[in-house]
Each structure stands twice: as structure tokens, then as C-alpha cells.
Amino acid sequence: MTALLDDFLSGERGRVMHAVWETIRSRDPETLDPLVAALPRLRHAAAHLDLGGAIYSNNGHLEHAFAKLEQYRAGKCWCAAYPGILTTDPRKEEAADHIRVISTSEPGWSMTYLCECTVCGRQFDIEQGDHHFTWWNWVPRGLKRRRGEV
């Protein structure tokens, strides 16, 4: 078993969250392939976990990690994982050469970005906001936000 697989299956909040964040950040097939193969087992092990979270439920981050594994298994581009999680900072993604920032609004807590995936070229409109923490809402170009979405 891999260390991340062990962490996911441990049932320990700290270890599970470590595995969650490593999965969300990873683009390494050697890291993700064993997790994809174990996805039903991971979901079963996580079914009754309460991972806490003061402002945003950590179980939401866990579900996002599982969604990323499913998208990877389906052969989707890495950028398919951006929508749905509010913690992906476009500046950090650009520094990692995952996206290219094409344009931004005036700097401030409520900035907007236009970004492009460096792998597939898909573009995203990103809204930055701040309410207890800075967040980023990634919307693929051509898709509209549903009513009530942040």
C-alpha cells in the first residue's frame, strides 16, 4: 500500500486530511493510480468520518479529492478539478505552471481573473472573494453559475 492510501484508510482526521490535500494538489500518476484503484474502498472507509472544519466542512474537501480521482480515471484534464472547491489560488497554480493568468481586474479582495489551463487551453473566469477567508470560484468559460453559487 502507498502512504497516502494508508492515510486515507486510517480513519484519523489529520492523516486523512493530509491525504486529501496531497490528492487535490497532485498531478502524478504514480501517486494517483493506486488511489483510483482503491476508490470504492476509500469511499467506504470515509462514509462515516467527521473531519470537522470551522468555516468549511473538511468532508467537502474529501469529496473534492474523490471527484478529482474520478475525473482522472475518466481521462479528464487536471483543470477539471478546479470548479467546486474554493481554496485553489490562481496565483499559486500559475507559479506551479498549471495555468496562465491572462488578465485580472484591479487588485483587491474582490478581484476577478481570466485564466487558461497550460495543458488543454480551457479558460476559466475566477472570482476572488473574502468572507472569513479568501476564496476563489472557478467557472469554466461558456458555463454560467447556478443561482445561489458563490
ROGU-121797 format. One record per residue (C-alpha): residue in one letter; x, y, z. Coordinates in nm, 4 decimals, padded with zeros to 6 digits. Layout:
REC aa        u        v        w
REC  A        X        Y        Z
...
***
This chain:
REC aa        u        v        w
REC  M  00.0000  00.0000  00.0000
REC  T  00.1063  00.3564 -00.0559
REC  A  00.1441  00.6046  00.2272
REC  L -00.1494  00.8136  00.1001
REC  L -00.3701  00.5069  00.0742
REC  D -00.2771  00.4176  00.4320
REC  D -00.3572  00.7749  00.5389
REC  F -00.6991  00.7686  00.3704
REC  L -00.7840  00.4348  00.5332
REC  S -00.6520  00.5265  00.8802
REC  G -00.9695  00.7000  00.9955
REC  E -00.7519  00.9583  01.1718
REC  R -00.8541  01.3161  01.0902
REC  G -00.5001  01.4510  01.0472
REC  R -00.3838  01.1663  00.8272
REC  V -00.6985  01.1676  00.6149
REC  M -00.6733  01.5431  00.5606
REC  H -00.3054  01.5072  00.4658
REC  A -00.4095  01.2515  00.2017
REC  V -00.6939  01.4768  00.0853
REC  W -00.4683  01.7777  00.0225
REC  E -00.1929  01.5708 -00.1386
REC  T -00.4522  01.4180 -00.3730
REC  I -00.6041  01.7533 -00.4640
REC  R -00.2593  01.9020 -00.5408
REC  S -00.1127  01.6003 -00.7207
REC  R -00.0683  01.5542 -01.0928
REC  D  00.1494  01.2467 -01.0503
REC  P  00.0066  00.9218 -01.1954
REC  E  00.2250  00.7148 -00.9599
REC  T  00.0542  00.8876 -00.6682
REC  L -00.2995  00.8841 -00.8080
REC  D -00.3210  00.5412 -00.9782
REC  P -00.3240  00.3373 -00.6542
REC  L -00.5881  00.5700 -00.5106
REC  V -00.8064  00.5363 -00.8205
REC  A -00.7853  00.1579 -00.7935
REC  A -00.8889  00.1785 -00.4268
REC  L -01.1605  00.4431 -00.4697
REC  P -01.4554  00.2193 -00.3667
REC  R -01.2595  00.1160 -00.0558
REC  L -01.1725  00.4787  00.0200
REC  R -01.5354  00.5875 -00.0105
REC  H -01.6451  00.3034  00.2173
REC  A -01.3811  00.3910  00.4786
REC  A -01.4818  00.7587  00.4695
REC  A -01.8580  00.7036  00.4781
REC  H -01.8981  00.7936  00.8454
REC  L -01.5968  01.0171  00.9058
REC  D -01.6493  01.3596  01.0583
REC  L -01.3437  01.5564  00.9510
REC  G -01.4535  01.8795  01.1149
REC  G -01.3821  02.2195  00.9701
REC  A -01.4552  02.5552  01.1273
REC  I -01.5730  02.7583  00.8281
REC  Y -01.5937  02.4987  00.5526
REC  S -01.6539  02.1282  00.6102
REC  N -01.3422  01.9187  00.5594
REC  N -01.5753  01.6452  00.4354
REC  G -01.6358  01.8741  00.1369
REC  H -01.2620  01.8716  00.0661
REC  L -01.2657  01.4920  00.0953
REC  E -01.5456  01.4728 -00.1624
REC  H -01.3471  01.7043 -00.3888
REC  A -01.0439  01.4726 -00.3656
REC  F -01.2663  01.1774 -00.4588
REC  A -01.4143  01.3745 -00.7502
REC  K -01.0626  01.4543 -00.8733
REC  L -00.9761  01.0827 -00.8673
REC  E -01.2921  01.0042 -01.0646
REC  Q -01.2120  01.2763 -01.3190
REC  Y -00.8557  01.1474 -01.3522
REC  R -00.9864  00.7916 -01.4025
REC  A -01.2177  00.9253 -01.6767
REC  G -00.9213  01.0859 -01.8563
REC  K -01.0268  01.4456 -01.7956
REC  C -00.7704  01.7241 -01.7865
REC  W -00.6281  01.8262 -01.4493
REC  C -00.8169  02.1547 -01.4729
REC  A -01.1492  01.9711 -01.4394
REC  A -01.0840  01.9662 -01.0633
REC  Y -01.0828  02.3457 -01.0233
REC  P -01.4582  02.4142 -01.0090
REC  G -01.6239  02.3172 -00.6849
REC  I -01.3533  02.3983 -00.4352
REC  L -01.2960  02.7489 -00.3085
REC  T -00.9340  02.7108 -00.1936
REC  T -00.7486  02.6984 -00.5269
REC  D -00.5478  03.0203 -00.5580
REC  P -00.4842  03.1034 -00.9252
REC  R -00.1531  03.2728 -00.8390
REC  K -00.0224  02.9504 -00.6844
REC  E -00.1490  02.7498 -00.9814
REC  E  00.0320  02.9875 -01.2161
REC  A  00.3530  02.9598 -01.0103
REC  A  00.3280  02.5804 -01.0493
REC  D  00.2830  02.6306 -01.4285
REC  H -00.0636  02.4702 -01.4176
REC  I -00.2447  02.7751 -01.5528
REC  R -00.1622  03.1071 -01.7150
REC  V -00.3267  03.4246 -01.5873
REC  I -00.4421  03.6122 -01.8961
REC  S -00.5898  03.9141 -01.7194
REC  T -00.7099  04.0402 -01.3825
REC  S -00.9270  04.3181 -01.2517
REC  E -00.7847  04.5853 -01.0272
REC  P -00.6148  04.4261 -00.7231
REC  G -00.8273  04.3958 -00.4137
REC  W -01.0163  04.1424 -00.2109
REC  S -01.2846  04.1104 -00.4817
REC  M -01.0614  04.0545 -00.7844
REC  T -01.1516  03.8632 -01.0961
REC  Y -00.9167  03.6628 -01.3154
REC  L -00.9243  03.5172 -01.6635
REC  C -00.7005  03.2100 -01.6691
REC  E -00.6085  02.9362 -01.9134
REC  C -00.5019  02.5770 -01.8435
REC  T -00.1455  02.5134 -01.9650
REC  V -00.2377  02.1552 -02.0580
REC  C -00.5636  02.1784 -02.2542
REC  G -00.6137  02.5533 -02.3007
REC  R -00.9528  02.5656 -02.1289
REC  Q -01.0280  02.9116 -01.9943
REC  F -01.1796  02.9997 -01.6587
REC  D -01.3405  03.3093 -01.5130
REC  I -01.2376  03.3262 -01.1490
REC  E -01.3993  03.5399 -00.8853
REC  Q -01.1988  03.6090 -00.5705
REC  G -01.3844  03.6951 -00.2534
REC  D -01.3289  03.7226  00.1165
REC  H -01.5581  03.6181  00.3999
REC  H -01.3551  03.4868  00.6955
REC  F -01.1027  03.3569  00.4408
REC  T -01.0032  03.4393  00.0840
REC  W -01.1741  03.2129 -00.1677
REC  W -01.1728  03.1651 -00.5454
REC  N -01.4681  03.0451 -00.7515
REC  W -01.3554  02.8870 -01.0809
REC  V -01.6130  02.8863 -01.3617
REC  P -01.5173  02.7321 -01.6963
REC  R -01.5786  02.9736 -01.9821
REC  G -01.9097  02.9081 -02.1502
REC  L -02.0767  02.7834 -01.8308
REC  K -02.2989  03.0031 -01.6212
REC  R -02.3145  02.9993 -01.2444
REC  R -02.6259  02.8458 -01.0975
REC  R -02.8344  03.0685 -00.8768
REC  G -02.7023  03.0666 -00.5209
REC  E -02.3484  02.9588 -00.6085
REC  V -02.0654  03.1615 -00.4613
***
